[in-house]
């Protein structure tokens, strides 16, 4: 029972103690805020003015030094662009130009007794032809020899028509008619492109057209053909021409 009574008494006193402690805390906070406000000091006016006033602007730069212009003395000219101009100032003295007498004097026209190598009657100014005769005559240089242009080299290979080259044929081997083509009654023309060497022999053959059964016989025969060498500017050249081999059946 005693414990219950103490707990009830403690419960009755607890709200008051909280209110008192809360009030004491508020008073302590107010005192802590009021103490700095009581201890204030005045800022000097001069120090405050230095903080608030802006510094004076820098002085302007000195002006650049001016170049001293020296007066130029103008000398008047008597002639301007080939024309006589009016003088701006009257000169104190007028210069008189005296021209020398250029007429020849009879006393100094020649040397008494003459000079060796002179001409009869003398010559004004010296011996006639004296300077020219003493100077050795230099013959002009001979013209350069004409440059002989070498003839252009002949082309390594030329193309000649088949009819023209056929006239230069020395040996012509006739092709043998293939038996299979004869039995099948096949006939026609085999066209070839031939390269003839400088000595007239056949170097290369290419088939242009023709029946497949007739081409081998045509190639075998044309390889044995022989032509006269073709000359161009006196030199033998290779020739490219076309050869036609005809296969016809008789009867």
HELIX and SHEET records of a PDB file:
HELIX    1   1 UNK A    2  UNK A   38  1                                  37    
HELIX    2   2 UNK A   45  UNK A   52  1                                   8    
HELIX    3   3 UNK A  106  UNK A  108  5                                   3    
HELIX    4   4 UNK A  130  UNK A  134  1                                   5    
HELIX    5   5 UNK A  162  UNK A  166  1                                   5    
HELIX    6   6 UNK A  179  UNK A  183  1                                   5    
HELIX    7   7 UNK A  212  UNK A  222  1                                  11    
SHEET    1   A 2 UNK A  79  UNK A  80  0                                        
SHEET    2   A 2 UNK A  83  UNK A  84 -1                                        
SHEET    1   B 4 UNK A 157  UNK A 159  0                                        
SHEET    2   B 4 UNK A 235  UNK A 247  1                                        
SHEET    3   B 4 UNK A 188  UNK A 196 -1                                        
SHEET    4   B 4 UNK A 202  UNK A 209 -1                                        
SHEET    1   C 3 UNK A 157  UNK A 159  0                                        
SHEET    2   C 3 UNK A 235  UNK A 247  1                                        
SHEET    3   C 3 UNK A 230  UNK A 232 -1                                        
SHEET    1   D 2 UNK A 169  UNK A 171  0                                        
SHEET    2   D 2 UNK A 226  UNK A 227 -1                                        
END                                                                             
